[in-house]
């Protein structure tokens, strides 16, 4: 087994080690190289570290490819929803531009048609908010309140840190407890 191995063969052995699960023993037997020689060269050239890096790169590329595909699929779905919402908005505009289309033969407004238009408009609003990630008035209000609470808590924490207190203050307001608060 102890024969001279040219650099091209070493490159082949190294590549196979780094890119596969094959171990030193099988590679030494496959290529007719002494196990000790192969092991020494692998340690000196840090093949195990290169194998680990290669695996990490392969996993990263695979995850990125899958993620890119999922993102593109979701983007295509959102584009389809946007187009549908735009078409629905155009239809609704046409209906509202022609109020006679909402009337019965006797000239009175058809309540069922009006209710259907109202439902379509509500559904279209929900779809549009979801497609464009727009919060409702209630959601925006809740987010604003939460943001303000967070700012207040941050100010309290900053003030407590500045004056060295732990931020807790006890105030007793009942007249019978006044003697304990002083």
PETA-V529005 format. One record per backbone hydrogen bond with DSSP energy under -1.0 kcal/mol. NH is the residue of the N-H (numbers start at 1). CO is the residue of the C=O. E is the energy in kcal/mol with one decimal. If there is no record, write none. Layout:
# PETA-V529005
NH_CO_E, NH_CO_E
This chain:
# PETA-V529005
3_1_-2.3, 10_6_-1.9, 11_7_-2.4, 12_8_-1.9, 13_9_-2.8, 14_10_-3.0, 15_11_-2.6, 16_12_-2.4, 17_13_-2.5, 18_14_-2.8, 19_15_-2.5, 20_16_-1.0, 27_23_-2.0, 28_24_-3.0, 29_25_-2.4, 30_26_-2.7, 31_27_-2.5, 33_28_-2.1, 38_34_-2.7, 39_35_-3.0, 40_36_-2.7, 41_37_-2.4, 42_38_-2.6, 43_39_-2.4, 44_40_-2.6, 45_41_-2.7, 47_42_-2.7, 50_46_-1.9, 51_47_-2.8, 52_48_-2.3, 53_49_-2.5, 54_50_-2.7, 55_51_-2.6, 56_52_-2.3, 57_53_-2.7, 58_54_-2.6, 59_55_-2.7, 60_56_-2.7, 61_57_-3.0, 62_58_-2.6, 63_59_-2.9, 64_60_-2.7, 65_61_-2.6, 66_62_-2.7, 67_63_-3.1, 68_64_-3.2, 69_65_-2.2, 70_66_-2.5, 71_67_-3.0, 72_68_-2.6, 73_69_-2.4, 74_70_-2.5, 75_71_-2.8, 76_72_-2.5, 77_73_-2.1, 78_74_-2.7, 79_75_-2.6, 80_76_-2.2, 81_77_-2.4, 82_78_-2.8, 83_79_-2.5, 84_80_-2.5, 85_81_-2.8, 86_82_-2.5, 87_83_-2.4, 88_84_-2.7, 89_85_-2.3, 90_86_-2.0, 91_87_-2.4, 92_88_-2.6, 93_89_-2.3, 94_90_-2.2, 95_91_-2.4, 96_92_-2.7, 97_93_-2.0, 98_94_-1.0, 101_98_-1.9, 102_99_-1.7, 103_100_-1.7, 104_108_-3.6, 107_104_-1.7, 110_102_-3.2, 114_110_-2.5, 115_111_-2.7, 116_112_-2.6, 117_113_-2.7, 118_114_-2.5, 119_115_-2.6, 120_116_-2.5, 121_117_-2.6, 122_118_-2.3, 123_119_-2.7, 124_120_-2.9, 125_121_-2.2, 126_122_-2.2, 127_123_-2.7, 128_124_-2.8, 129_125_-2.5, 130_126_-2.4, 131_127_-3.1, 132_128_-2.6, 134_129_-2.6, 140_136_-2.9, 141_137_-2.4, 142_138_-2.6, 143_139_-2.4, 144_140_-2.6, 145_141_-2.5, 146_142_-2.4, 147_143_-2.4, 148_144_-2.4, 149_145_-2.7, 150_146_-2.2, 151_147_-2.3, 152_148_-2.6, 153_149_-2.8, 154_150_-2.2, 155_151_-2.5, 156_152_-2.7, 157_153_-2.5, 158_154_-2.7, 159_155_-2.7, 160_156_-2.7, 161_157_-2.2, 162_158_-2.2, 163_159_-2.3, 177_174_-1.7, 178_175_-1.2, 180_177_-1.5
